[in-house]
């Protein structure tokens, strides 16, 4: 099929963390992963956890599935 746009994706899990919230934990994970893996395309949050200290949320931890395309 000449001109078709087929992609093969690799899927991996990564865990991001932050004391500043879920979004920051996600951004930390994606930014760090992007330093060693390129062609990142999408992510899915599969688990969210937190640490409680003194009756307050002290730290967020988010597990992501991240998809990226393989090099041709």
Secondary structure, DSSP 8 states (H G I E B T S, - for coil): -TT-----EEEEEEEEEETT-HHHHHHHHHHHHHTT---EEEEEEEEEEEEEETTEEEEEEEEEEEEEE---
